[in-house]
Amino acid sequence: MFIVHTYIGASPIHGTGVFAGEDVAAGQPIWQFAPGLDLVVPFDEIEKSPKAFRDYMEMYAYVSPQVDGGMILSCDHAKFLNHSDDPNTEIQGETTLARWPIKAGEEITCDYGVCCANWPGHF
């Protein structure tokens, strides 16, 4: 879950994105996996769910190299994080940090190649 204020809005990267609702300092933690709030949905539950739900999971959930057991479905705006080849965040364990200062109103991005174990590396 985000531990800084965020909001969603139109993204020049892809449809909807998540934006900083406050200034964030370089190195500041901005997101942390929160068991019980961020859900680990078991693969077998996804597979036996209706196609509409599987499509939702494909769009908004991800397979994390850091958390086992299924796909991660974030409880907050994190499901709207978009990919960047030069993201303004970096992952350290189950915490995401700002790589450099992020100004309020700036889109927060991540590298899907690092946070998404099943990302093919292209859209």
Secondary structure, 3 states (H helix, E strand, C coil): CECCCEEEEECCCCCEEEEECCCECCCCEEEECCECCEEEECHHHHHCCCHHHHHHHHHHCECCCCCCCCEEECCCHHHHCEECCCCCEEEECCEEEECCCECCCCECEECHHHHCCCCCCCC
